[in-house]
Amino acid sequence: MDSKKFKNKKVFNNTKDDNTKKYIKNKRFSKKNTSSVSRLKAGSDKRLKDVFKKIGVPEKTEFKADRFQQEAIDLVPREDCIVTAPTGAGKTWIAEVAMEKIFNSGGRSWYASPLKALTNTLYKVFSEKFGEKNVGILTGDRKELPDAPIIIGTTEILRNHLYDAMHEGRDIDTDYVIMDEAHYLGDEDRGVVWEEVLIYLPVRIPVLLLSATIENAEQIAGWMESIRQRECRVIKAKKRPVELYPLFLHPSGTVFPFFETINEKGRPPVTRIYKKVRKYISNVHRPLLSHPGRIPPMGEIIGILGKYSLLPSIFFLKSRADCDNSVEICERNGLKTTKEQRDKIIKKLDYLVEKHPHIKNHPQIKYVINSGVAAHHSGHLPPWKETVEELMTEGLLNAVFATSTVAAGVNFPARSVVLSNSDKFNGVEFLPLTPTELHQMTGRAGRRGMDNIGFVISLPGKFMDLKLLGKLFFQSPGPVLSKLKINFSMVLNLLLSHSPFQIEILIERSLASYQIKESDELKMDFRKRLNFLKKTGYVDTNDNLTYDGTWASKLRIDYPLIVAEGFRKELFPKSPILLASIISCFVTDREYKDDLLFHRSIPKNLRKEYINIKKELESFFSDLGNNGFNVPNLFLTPAVMTYHWAMGAPWEEVSRLSEIAEGDLVRLFLRTADNLRHIKNLTEVFPEEAAAAAEAVELILREPVITD
């Protein structure tokens, strides 16, 4: 498909195709949501004259390792090491050098990352450096060259490898482990996996932890030394590779410095919020950039940033809807790409659509071409997010409107980061930004080797506390605190190779115990789960796994015991499509309206299986709840969506049937496939169901759920 064909496509000209019309008819795009303030007039404070002179591309120079990098490579890969340095400072380069040393000596290394997208990116980078035949990838969705000397994978896969090695009484087949984004140790949901890896990892294997935001690195190192009986060195770099300058955009359109430094004779310099910004804050009747609840004129704002060479920019917004709305508003505000920029975008889209046909009719393509802007958040399809990432990385976009997913690991920094609010949604409620969250977002400002200086620009608004932001800029990231939780999968897998007494010793070795001395509470939780496993027949009176407990340990999923109980009762269908549909009920992490039970779109066989499963597991659910354990809601809606997708229905049809965003639908199918993979491992016990699970995975994992 060439550029001419693209230009002739209905979606790319000023008339909107059917999909776009439907998208804009959505109430989120109604005109009443846009700002009715007068047009902004670009201006800049005179103090910024010298700052803006710094804008530009640094001269190309021969690479020379920074001091912290040199200190690290003198240690790795022989010693345990924690490296903390700002985003973009070159931590990954340290890992590359360590892996190269191991590779050249005939050894093997494992690079663990928290995100599949980041893992895929690193896989490409390391394949180019070390050769495709020498690098494997393991993410659950992808399994390529698992015996390669260099493995890039998710941390969960590494943890599972350690489970298997302990069970089989062997050593894990690697000589070095790198754990990227190591601050995930403190993640509420997944921190337990990072902690488990460090507890189970054989002492002979040195480990390198990389992060931009571990303030208490010395404490983490102390814990590691206490459980691994070997020194752990901490190397810190505070200086950003690109200087960061905070700005404030006044509702008039004038750009001000956010801070000023006061020098008084005989006193140390004092940095405070700039006087004109303070004046704005103190004004009871201060002007607004937009009416409360409405989105600012993003196109005009981008126009101002462009005038002062502050583009490209990443706008961090409160919600997915705000991101999508902002894209449409830019065109209404008159933001346009140059002819040269437009031609380059179309040429790139030609190539990307060949790779990902599902993005061809994406409702935002029109705005990408006409205004050079796009939204990037977890509600979009993976192919669309990859498209935005490639366009932004190649400098073809003016701006990206994003939620915190960009701050969490997607690698496309910009010259400027724009903040519209000082709080963040944590999945339950909006809470004030933490220093760590601000640090992660502003870390995207300023591209090493492409920018002399980066900017973080604050927008005024209902949800922006400028005083709070002023304080956060000077606060260090918060400490990483253990979020260790005992779960049934952990208990089953540890009982494969440990006695209860030995497991309690492992609990005493946890970061949670080291930091807050709560090992007694964790032990009580372990004993509580152990007793339930005995009561339900997964563990015998001698504290050993029964036959059922042994195969149930292979179910390293969210609800292993419930799924295992379904197998014990022979409740799961042997049809790949029905099995996938029913299993999807056990992997949902959201509420559904679920009023579809007697809807005509539901096949009778699926309805029958669903009703039977709920009925037969009711007593087991009651036992779980009565013993204080979480019990999931088994919604029918995900089963219906999975059924139609596994049956081969087109994506657009399944998406219309769904009440959730496309990105959420993809995650449902990916998590369902992951659960099915674990069921596939039950070949010796449930051969028919295992075979059905293997076939079901193939039915689910097709474009656009996965990309090539």
PyMOL commands that set and color helices and strands:
alter all, ss='L'
color gray80, all
select helices_A, chain A and resi 3-8+10-12+18-25+27-29+31-33+46-53+67-75+91-104+116-130+132-134+155-168+182-186+191-200+217-228+275-282+298-307+320-332+339-355+357-359+365-371+382-393+435-442+466-472+488-495+500-508+511-516+519-535+547-552+560-568+576-584+604-626+637-646+651-657+662-680+687-700
alter helices_A, ss='H'
color red, helices_A
select strands_A, chain A and resi 43-44+80-84+109-113+135-138+143-144+150-154+176-179+207-211+232-236+243-249+254-257+259-262+270-273+313-316+373-376+399-402+416-419+423-425+430-432+453-458
alter strands_A, ss='S'
color yellow, strands_A
deselect
rebuild
show_as cartoon
